[in-house]
Amino acid sequence: MEDARDLDPQQLRSFLAVAETLHFTSAARRLGIVQSTVSQHVSRLEQAVNRTLLVRSTKQVTLTQDGHMMIALARDILSAQDRALTWFDRSVIRGYIRLGISEDLTMTRLPEILGIFREKYPKVDVHLRVGLSGSLQNDLDTGSVDLLCTKRRIGDARGTTIWREPLTWFGNWEPGTALPLVVFPEPAITRQLALECLNAAEIPWYVAFTSENLTALLAAVRAGYGVTAQSSFLRQYDRSLPVTENLPETADVDFIVIGKTEALEGPVKALADTIAAHSRQITPRATRRKN
């Protein structure tokens, strides 16, 4: 037999509406029901708990001590009910994503895009892995990550391009001397493109500093170790980086999203779509070269 003291969610919602507005008419308007129904809900709730929760007069509504306690309890009860219904709702996307991104993207507004994703899909947990594009691609191939947002060479067919980015030479160099390079280790894409560009232009070079960490490379550039070729948008986030003059342009790179399979599904597709939809926010202004 049904317990007469079960707490009705509708009664709890009506009580909370009155408790938050301290006005029955305002509460009824908020809930989209008539005032008499709100009053009836509150009265039945008081009967169920055998306590006075609200003191009513012709001029005002005030909460009793029990009423203040009921606010927290009602919110907890309704929140638990909502979580239960959401959990079993098949239309709600939930899951766990291992996202790999190249380090330069951590210096952009990509974290804001992840925040947008979090608000829209609160039931999806994201684990972030930062690394070199080549290493991250290996992680994707071995199943260590589910989705990548990283760089690839133009002409590589894997993944979906979300924007194309030129590289910029950063650092100080005296023309006529061998170029001191500040680079990632092999097989970094930016290293490969830099060397191909210098070799094609017959500019002598040597590796002066190497690290797997972009922050370390940029620190080395500022310290005068040499020159590096990195994503142009870094200049927008770090104005202290000196731009190198008198060096030829490198090839562009594509920034892509790529999953373990060509057809993305579920939370992985939702995250990839969110990144693509907001990709223009990553770079506050256009960085593409003019044709």
C-alpha positions in Angstrom: 0.0 0.0 0.0 1.3 3.5 -0.8 2.7 5.4 2.2 0.6 8.5 2.8 3.8 10.3 3.8 5.6 9.9 0.5 6.9 13.2 -0.7 5.3 14.3 -4.0 7.8 15.9 -6.4 5.1 18.3 -7.6 4.4 19.4 -4.0 8.2 19.9 -3.5 8.5 22.0 -6.6 5.6 24.2 -5.6 7.0 24.7 -2.1 10.4 25.6 -3.6 8.8 28.1 -6.0 7.1 29.8 -3.0 10.2 29.6 -0.8 12.3 31.3 -3.5 9.8 34.0 -4.4 8.0 34.4 -1.0 4.9 35.0 -3.1 2.2 32.4 -4.1 1.2 34.3 -7.2 4.7 34.6 -8.4 5.3 31.0 -7.7 2.2 30.0 -9.7 3.3 32.1 -12.6 6.8 30.5 -12.6 5.3 27.0 -12.6 2.6 27.7 -15.1 -0.3 26.6 -12.8 -3.0 28.4 -10.8 -2.3 29.9 -7.4 -4.9 27.6 -5.7 -3.0 24.6 -6.9 0.3 25.9 -5.5 -1.4 26.6 -2.1 -2.9 23.1 -2.2 0.5 21.5 -2.9 2.2 23.3 0.0 -0.6 22.4 2.4 -0.4 18.8 1.5 3.4 18.8 1.9 3.0 20.3 5.3 0.5 17.6 6.2 2.9 14.9 4.9 5.8 16.0 7.1 3.5 17.2 9.9 5.3 20.6 10.1 4.5 24.2 9.3 6.8 25.2 6.5 5.4 28.7 5.6 3.7 31.4 7.6 1.2 33.1 5.4 -0.4 36.5 6.0 -2.3 38.9 3.8 0.9 40.9 3.3 3.8 38.5 3.2 5.0 34.9 3.3 7.8 33.8 5.6 9.7 30.6 6.1 9.7 28.8 9.4 12.9 27.0 10.7 11.5 23.8 9.3 10.8 25.6 6.0 14.4 26.6 5.7 15.4 22.9 6.3 12.9 21.7 3.7 14.5 23.9 1.0 17.7 22.0 1.1 16.0 18.6 1.4 13.6 19.3 -1.4 16.4 20.4 -3.7 18.3 17.2 -2.9 15.3 15.0 -3.5 14.5 16.6 -6.8 18.1 16.6 -7.9 18.3 12.9 -7.1 15.2 12.2 -9.1 16.5 14.2 -12.1 19.8 12.4 -12.0 18.0 9.0 -12.0 15.7 10.0 -14.9 18.7 11.5 -16.9 20.8 8.3 -16.3 18.2 6.1 -17.9 17.3 8.5 -20.7 18.8 7.0 -23.9 18.7 10.4 -25.6 21.3 11.8 -23.1 24.9 11.4 -24.4 27.3 10.1 -21.7 30.6 8.4 -21.7 34.4 8.8 -21.4 36.7 10.3 -24.0 40.5 10.2 -24.2 41.3 13.4 -26.2 44.8 14.0 -27.6 45.8 17.5 -28.6 49.1 19.0 -29.8 50.7 21.3 -27.2 50.3 24.5 -29.2 46.5 24.2 -28.9 46.8 24.4 -25.1 47.9 28.0 -25.6 44.7 28.9 -27.6 41.1 29.2 -26.6 40.6 25.4 -27.1 40.0 25.1 -23.3 37.0 27.4 -23.7 35.6 25.1 -26.3 36.0 22.2 -24.0 34.1 24.2 -21.5 31.3 24.7 -24.0 31.3 20.9 -24.6 31.1 20.3 -20.8 28.1 22.5 -20.4 26.3 20.8 -23.3 27.3 17.3 -22.4 27.7 17.2 -18.6 27.6 13.4 -18.6 30.7 13.0 -20.7 34.0 12.9 -19.0 37.1 14.0 -20.9 40.7 12.9 -20.2 43.2 15.2 -22.0 46.6 14.0 -23.3 49.0 16.6 -24.6 51.9 15.6 -26.9 53.6 15.7 -30.3 51.4 15.1 -33.3 53.4 12.0 -34.3 53.3 10.4 -30.9 49.6 11.2 -30.5 48.9 9.6 -33.9 50.6 6.4 -32.6 48.4 6.6 -29.5 45.3 6.8 -31.7 46.5 3.8 -33.7 47.1 1.7 -30.6 43.8 2.7 -29.0 45.3 4.8 -26.2 43.2 7.8 -27.3 39.8 8.1 -28.8 40.0 11.4 -30.7 42.8 13.7 -31.8 42.9 17.4 -32.5 46.3 18.0 -34.0 48.4 18.9 -37.0 49.0 17.0 -40.2 50.9 17.7 -43.4 48.8 19.0 -46.4 48.1 16.0 -48.6 47.6 13.5 -45.8 44.1 12.2 -46.2 43.5 11.1 -42.6 41.1 13.1 -40.5 38.9 16.1 -41.1 40.5 19.5 -41.6 39.0 22.2 -39.4 41.4 24.9 -40.5 44.7 25.5 -42.3 47.5 27.3 -40.6 50.8 28.8 -41.8 53.9 28.3 -39.8 56.0 31.3 -38.7 59.7 31.5 -38.0 60.3 32.8 -34.5 63.7 33.8 -33.1 66.8 35.9 -34.1 69.2 35.0 -36.9 71.9 36.8 -38.7 71.6 36.1 -42.5 74.8 34.7 -44.0 75.4 32.4 -41.0 74.3 28.9 -40.4 70.8 28.9 -38.9 70.6 27.6 -35.3 67.4 25.5 -35.1 65.2 25.1 -32.1 63.1 22.0 -32.9 61.1 19.1 -31.6 62.7 15.6 -32.1 61.8 13.5 -35.0 59.2 12.8 -36.4 57.6 16.2 -35.5 55.8 17.8 -38.4 57.1 21.3 -37.7 60.7 20.0 -37.7 60.2 18.2 -41.0 58.7 21.2 -42.7 61.4 23.5 -41.4 64.2 21.3 -42.6 62.5 20.8 -46.0 62.1 24.6 -46.4 65.7 25.4 -45.4 67.2 22.6 -47.6 65.1 23.8 -50.6 66.4 27.3 -50.1 70.0 26.0 -49.6 70.2 27.7 -46.2 72.8 26.0 -43.9 71.5 25.0 -40.5 72.3 23.1 -37.4 70.2 21.9 -34.4 71.0 24.1 -31.4 68.2 23.1 -29.1 65.7 20.3 -29.0 62.9 19.3 -26.6 59.6 17.5 -26.7 58.0 20.4 -24.8 56.8 23.5 -26.8 57.1 25.7 -23.7 60.8 24.8 -23.5 61.3 25.5 -27.2 59.7 28.9 -26.9 61.8 29.6 -23.8 64.9 28.7 -25.8 64.0 31.1 -28.6 63.5 33.9 -26.1 66.9 33.0 -24.5 68.6 33.4 -27.9 69.4 29.8 -28.7 68.0 30.0 -32.2 65.0 29.9 -34.5 61.9 27.7 -34.6 59.0 27.2 -37.0 55.7 26.9 -35.2 52.0 27.7 -35.6 51.4 31.3 -36.6 48.7 31.8 -34.0 51.2 31.5 -31.1 52.2 35.1 -31.8 48.7 36.1 -30.9 49.0 34.6 -27.4 52.7 35.4 -26.8 53.7 38.8 -28.1 57.2 38.4 -26.6 58.1 36.0 -29.4 60.4 37.7 -32.0 59.4 37.0 -35.6 62.4 36.0 -37.8 62.9 38.1 -41.0 64.5 37.0 -44.3 63.5 33.3 -44.1 61.4 31.6 -46.8 57.8 30.5 -46.0 57.3 26.9 -45.0 54.4 24.8 -46.2 51.1 25.2 -44.3 49.8 22.6 -41.9 46.2 21.4 -41.5 44.7 21.2 -38.0 42.4 18.2 -37.9 40.1 16.1 -35.8 40.5 12.4 -36.3 39.0 9.4 -34.5 40.0 5.7 -34.4 37.4 5.0 -37.1 36.3 7.1 -40.1 32.7 7.2 -38.8 32.6 8.9 -35.4 29.8 8.0 -33.0 28.3 8.9 -29.7 30.3 11.2 -27.4 33.4 11.2 -29.7 31.3 12.5 -32.6 29.7 15.1 -30.2 33.2 16.4 -29.2 34.6 16.4 -32.7 31.5 18.4 -33.9 31.8 20.9 -31.1 35.5 21.5 -31.8 34.8 21.9 -35.5 31.8 24.2 -34.9 33.9 26.6 -32.7 37.2 26.3 -34.4 37.3 29.9 -35.4 37.3 30.8 -31.7 40.7 29.0 -31.4 42.4 31.7 -33.4 40.9 35.2 -32.6 41.9 36.5 -36.0 42.6 35.0 -39.4 46.1 33.7 -39.8 45.8 32.2 -43.3 48.2 33.7 -45.9 46.6 35.9 -48.5 46.5 34.4 -52.0 
